[in-house]
Amino acid sequence: MRLGLLGPAHGDHESLLRASQFLDHEMDVDRAVYLDVDGALDQTILTWAGELVGGDPAETAIWKRAQRCLAAGAAEIDEYVARERERHALRIFEALPSDGARLVELLNGQVAVMIHDADELDEEDMLPAAFMLYGASDQPVVKQVGTRWFLSPGSLEHFGVMVLEDRDDGVHLVLFDSLCREVRRERLTHEQRGAPKLTVK
């Protein structure tokens, strides 16, 4: 399992599109979550999908798009199918629910809770979770408290891209800046440490 996390874009749709394409094309994530509720990801993915298919990218418009193939050659049909598959693959992207509901994922058999604002975490979130993933932080956060990890990719103004990969030896974190350049990697263990850790400033 490879989970991609996108921090708040704060209106920077170009950075959000670049980061989304990076997670899809370069990191090949299985799921990508935008840790904000401002609607920016929906617009970004809609624009991206429209560029792929050259028109209305809605699922309900697929038959209308397919009509282009009626008089097309084999190469054009192959290109149409490839673009539709790429459009369909954009389903890996999702944003946090606007109603404040949490998203959940399993990483290395442990629960990861995703939320916009860490201050809204409650006891029901904390008890089962080993990873608290949130977006309301301008700077990246990689901090262990007891045996739990609090993680944020930071905003896309400076950082904003994080990948968590489930491997045999645990969960591995890689942090990227807004230009998709790697700035940190670490294996996250659940052995209790003496003090919280935050190394990216």
C-alpha positions in Angstrom: 0.0 0.0 0.0 1.4 3.4 -1.0 -0.6 6.4 0.3 -0.1 9.9 -1.0 -1.0 13.0 1.0 -1.5 16.5 -0.4 -1.4 19.5 1.8 -3.7 22.6 1.4 -3.2 24.5 -1.9 -4.4 27.9 -0.6 -5.5 28.8 -4.1 -2.3 27.5 -5.9 -4.0 25.2 -8.4 -0.8 24.9 -10.5 1.1 23.4 -7.5 -1.8 21.1 -6.7 -1.9 19.8 -10.2 1.9 19.3 -10.4 1.8 17.5 -7.0 -1.1 15.3 -8.0 0.5 14.3 -11.3 3.7 13.5 -9.5 1.9 11.2 -7.1 0.2 9.5 -10.0 2.9 9.3 -12.6 6.1 9.2 -10.6 5.2 7.7 -7.2 2.4 5.4 -8.5 0.4 5.7 -5.3 -2.6 3.4 -4.6 -4.6 6.2 -3.0 -4.0 10.0 -2.8 -5.9 12.2 -0.3 -6.1 16.0 -0.3 -6.1 17.1 3.4 -8.3 20.1 3.0 -12.0 20.8 2.4 -11.8 23.8 0.1 -12.9 22.0 -3.0 -9.6 22.7 -4.8 -8.9 19.0 -5.6 -12.2 18.5 -7.3 -11.6 21.4 -9.6 -8.0 20.3 -10.3 -9.0 16.7 -11.1 -11.9 17.9 -13.3 -9.6 20.1 -15.3 -7.0 17.4 -15.6 -9.6 14.8 -16.7 -11.0 17.2 -19.3 -7.6 17.8 -20.8 -7.1 14.0 -21.0 -10.3 13.3 -22.9 -10.6 16.6 -24.8 -14.1 17.4 -23.6 -16.6 16.7 -20.8 -14.9 14.2 -18.6 -18.0 13.0 -16.8 -18.7 9.3 -16.7 -22.2 9.9 -18.1 -20.5 11.5 -21.2 -18.4 8.4 -22.1 -20.7 7.3 -24.9 -20.6 10.7 -26.4 -16.8 10.7 -26.3 -16.8 7.2 -27.8 -18.6 8.5 -30.9 -15.3 9.9 -32.1 -14.1 6.3 -32.7 -16.9 5.5 -35.3 -14.7 6.7 -38.2 -11.4 6.5 -36.5 -8.4 4.3 -37.3 -6.7 1.7 -35.0 -4.2 4.2 -33.7 -6.9 6.8 -32.8 -9.0 4.1 -31.1 -5.9 3.0 -29.1 -5.3 6.6 -28.0 -8.9 7.0 -27.0 -8.8 3.8 -24.9 -5.5 4.9 -23.2 -6.9 8.3 -22.4 -10.1 6.9 -20.9 -8.0 4.5 -18.8 -5.9 7.4 -17.5 -9.1 9.3 -16.7 -10.5 6.4 -14.9 -7.3 6.0 -12.9 -7.8 9.5 -11.4 -10.3 7.8 -9.0 -7.3 7.3 -6.7 -7.7 11.0 -5.7 -10.1 12.1 -3.0 -10.5 15.0 -0.7 -11.6 15.0 2.9 -15.4 15.2 3.3 -16.7 18.7 3.7 -18.9 17.6 6.6 -15.9 17.0 8.8 -16.0 13.2 8.6 -12.7 11.4 8.9 -11.1 9.1 6.3 -9.4 6.0 7.4 -6.7 3.8 6.0 -4.7 0.7 7.2 -0.9 1.0 7.2 1.1 -2.0 8.2 -2.1 -3.4 9.9 -2.6 -0.2 11.9 -5.2 2.5 11.7 -4.4 5.9 10.1 -7.0 8.6 10.6 -7.1 11.5 8.2 -8.5 14.9 9.1 -8.0 18.5 8.2 -7.5 20.0 11.6 -5.7 18.0 14.3 -7.4 20.0 17.0 -10.7 18.3 16.0 -9.3 14.9 16.9 -11.3 13.3 19.7 -11.0 10.2 21.9 -12.8 8.0 19.3 -10.1 9.0 16.8 -7.2 8.6 19.1 -7.9 5.2 20.7 -7.6 3.0 17.6 -5.2 5.1 15.6 -1.4 4.7 15.2 -1.1 7.5 12.6 -2.9 10.9 12.8 -2.7 12.5 9.4 -3.8 16.1 9.0 -3.6 19.1 6.7 -4.0 22.2 8.8 -0.3 23.1 9.2 1.8 25.4 7.0 4.9 23.5 7.8 5.5 19.7 7.6 5.0 17.8 10.8 6.7 14.4 11.6 6.2 14.0 15.3 5.9 10.9 17.5 3.9 11.2 20.8 4.1 8.0 22.8 3.6 5.3 20.2 1.5 7.4 17.8 2.7 9.5 14.9 1.3 12.9 14.0 2.0 13.6 10.4 1.3 16.6 8.1 2.7 17.3 4.6 2.5 21.1 5.2 0.9 23.4 2.7 1.8 23.4 -1.0 3.2 26.9 -0.6 6.5 25.3 0.6 6.2 21.6 1.0 2.8 19.8 0.8 3.6 16.3 -0.6 4.0 13.2 1.6 4.1 9.5 0.7 3.6 6.7 3.2 4.5 3.2 2.0 3.6 0.0 3.8 6.6 -2.4 3.6 7.5 -5.6 5.4 9.7 -3.7 7.9 7.1 -1.0 8.7 5.8 2.2 7.3 8.2 4.4 5.3 7.7 8.1 4.9 9.0 10.3 2.2 8.5 14.1 2.2 8.7 16.3 -0.9 8.5 20.1 -1.4 6.0 21.8 -3.7 8.4 21.2 -6.6 8.3 17.5 -5.9 11.9 17.3 -4.7 12.6 14.9 -1.9 13.6 16.6 1.4 13.3 13.8 3.9 12.7 10.0 4.3 12.3 7.9 7.4 11.0 4.6 8.7 8.3 5.1 11.3 8.5 2.8 14.2 6.2 2.6 17.2 8.8 2.2 19.8 8.3 5.0 22.3 10.9 7.7 22.2 12.1 10.1 24.9 10.8 13.2 23.2 8.6 14.3 20.3 10.5 14.8 17.0 10.1 17.5 14.4 13.1 17.9 12.1 11.7 19.7 9.1 11.3 23.5 9.7 
